[in-house]
């Protein structure tokens, strides 16, 4: 006989896939709000729990919203509706929607955020870029190779075509005609992995949020050559994880004998909306 899937069951399944102890000390992962004993038949996935995403989750009929980015990074003293995040919390609770976040623990998981990015970019022979000290199968970033070498320009256009980069587009350092094949990736802000990228003997690195100074210094250090840096936006490099995480969760919950429906947000939560040449 089938049994209902509860919020606590979803949390347990997510925390097996994305262990809380893999998260950075400053991170705030896990169940943000919601009753663990409530039954779940539909789960909505999104990168961020913005007001618009919450409206989307409620409209979908979901009892749970799973996001990559935590809503509450820092300790708070009030969740009154006079604050944006307080209003979001109240709207979630009043509509019976639990909120769960898997952030830097999902970044390190295998499969995780960077695996989804590598797969979206059609990379093969994927391995961990920066393994955890006690496990070389998990960690930040991934390294893989393209089936055939291509020019940097062609690869940048490929990245633009498969990721939801929005108006910000894709930026890259280096010679557009240079040929590349071995690629490192890190979903989200991957500046901390630059030393590992240098050591990985790759031709290019796809990530986001590299500052002017850091990118410039890195390009100077390699004298304008490889590895080239490719910035494909924070939202764009993390969005592929949503479909991956939803599929894995459905498989993990299959033992309950009850179908749990998942939906993926179609809203971009990239804050940049206007671009002018």
N, C-alpha and C positions, 0 to 999 in steps of 0.2 A: 504494500500500500504506500502510495506517495505521501510525503510530508511536506509542509510548506517550508520554503526557504525564509529564514529570518535575517534581519539586519546583522545579528551577531554571526550568523553563518557566512555572510558575505565578507564581514570584517576578518573572520578567521581565515577564509580562503585567500583574501588579498594579502594578509600578513604572513602567510606561508610563501607566497610568490615574492612579496616585497617586504622582507624582514625589517621591522622597525630599527633594529640595531645596525642596519646598513646605512641609516640616515645620518647626515651630518648633525653635530651636537646642537647647532643653531636652528635646525629644522623643526617643523611642527606637523608631523604626519599622524595619520590615524583617523579615528572617528571624531568629527568636530561637533556634530549635534545629531540627535536622533535617538529613538528608543530601540535598544538592541533586541527587544522581544517582538517587534512589529514584523509582519510578514511582507515579503518583497516578491513582486511578480514582474516588475520592470525597473531597469537601472539605466540612468542616463550618464554618458561619459563626456567630459569636456576638459579643456586645458585649465580654465579659470572659472571660479564661481562668481561671475559678475551678475549684476541685477538682471541683465538680458538673458544670460544662460539659465539662471534660476527660473525666470518666466518660461523659458523653453522647456526645462525639465518638468515644471508643473503642468504645462500644456500637453506634454507627452503622456502624462499619467504615471510618471515614475514615482516610486516610493523611496528612491535613493539616487543621489547624485555623487558620482565619483570623479574627482578632478586630480590633475597632476599638481597644480600649485595649491598650497594651503591657503585658506582664507585668512587665518589668524597666525601670522608669523611671530608676533610679539605678544607678551602678556598684556591683557586688557583689564580695565577696572569697570567697564560698562559695555553692555551690548544694547543700549537704548536705541530706539528707532531714529533718534536724532543724528546718529552716525550712519554712514553708508553700510559698513559691515554689520552693524547692529540691526539695521533694517533688513539686510539679507538673511541674517540668522532668524529673525522673527518671521519672515516670509516663509522660510524653509520649514520651521517648526509648525506654524499655523496651517500649512498645507500638507503636513505629514511626510516631509521629504528629509531623509537622513543625508548627511554630508560626510564624505570620507575622502582623504587626500593621501596619495602615494607620490612622494616627491624625489628627494635624493636617494631614497631606498629603491625607487623604481629606476633611477638613473644607473644604479650599480647592479641591479638584478640581471640575470641571464635566463630567459630573454627579458630585455627591458627597453628603455627609451632609445638607446643608441642602436640596439639590434633592429628595432623597427625602422629607424632612420636609414641604417645600412641596407636593409631589405628594400625600402622605398627607392633607394638610389641604385638598386640592382647590383649590389656588390656581392662577391662570392668569397668563399674561404674565410669567413669572418672569425676574428679572434679579438681578445680583450686588449685594449690599448694600455690601460693603467690598472693592473689587477690589484685587488686588496692584498695586503701582505700575507694573509693566511689562506688565500684561495685564488688561484690564477684563472678560475672560470668566471669570476664576477669582478666588477670594478667599473671605472669610468671609461667611456669611449669604446670604440671598436675600430679595427683595421680590417680592410678587405681589398679586393681587387676587381676592376672592371673586366668583363669578358674579353674585351679588346681595348688596346690603347686608344685614346682620343685626345684631341687638342683641349687645352684648358678652356678655350672659348666654347667649344662644343659641350664640354662637361658642365660649365656654368649654365648654359642654356638648358641642358638636361635637368639640372637641379631646379631651375626655375619652373620647368614644365611639370615636375612631379610633386613639388612641395607648395603649400599654400602660403607663399611668401608675401602676398599682399602688395601694397603700393611701394614698400621699401625695396622690393626686388632682391637681387643677389649681387653681392660685391665680391671682387677677388683681387688679389695682388698678382703680379707676375706677367709673363709674356703670353698673350692670348694664343699664340701658335705653338707653345711648348706642349709636348706630348706627355700624357700622364696615364697611369694605370693603377698604382697602389695608393689607396685612399684611406685616410683616417677620418672618423666622424665622432662628434659628441653633441648630442641633443642639448639645446639650451646654451647657457653661458659656459663655454669650454676653455676660457683663458687659462685656468689653472693647469690644464693638461698639456700646455705648450712644450714643457721640457720632455714629456713622454713622446710627443709628436716628433720632436727633433731626434730622439733616440730610436724611433720606429722605422726609419728609412722609408718614408712615404713620399709620394709626389705632391700630395695636396691634403688639406685638412678642412673639413666642412664643419662649421659650428656657428656660434652667434655671439653678439654682444662684445666683440673685441674692441677695445678702446683705440682711439687714434694713436696714442703714444705706444701702446703695447704692440699693435699691428705694425707700426712704423719701425719700431726697434727690432721686431722679429724679422721683418723684411731686410733690414740693414744687416742683421746677424748672418743671414744666409746670402747676402749680397744680391738680393733681388731674385734669387733662384729658388729651387725646391727646398722644402715643401712650400707650395703656394697656400695662401690663406683664402678661404671662401666663407663669407658671412651670409647665411641664408635665413636670418631672423630667428628670434627666440621661439615665437609661436610656430613658425614653419618647420623648424627642426624637431619640435616636440609633438606636433599634432599626429604624426603616424602612430604613435604609441597607443592612442585611444582605441583604434580598431584591434590592435594586437592584444591589449589588455582585456577588452570586451570578449574576444574569442577565447582567451585562456580562462577567463572567469566562467564562461558558460560551460567549458569542459570540466572545470574543477567542481562545479555545482551539479554536474549531471547525476551524481550518485543519489540525489534527493528524489529522483524520479519525477520532478516537477520542472516544467519549462520556465526559465527565467528569460524574459525578453530584454535585449539591450538596444539602446539607441545612441547614436553619435552626434554630438552637437555640430550643426552646420554654420554656427556663428564664429566669425573670427574675433578673438579677443586681443588681437594685436592693437596697441593703442595708436599706432601711426595710420592715419586715414588719407592724407593728402600728399601727393608727390608732384613736384614741378621740375622739369628739365631746365 
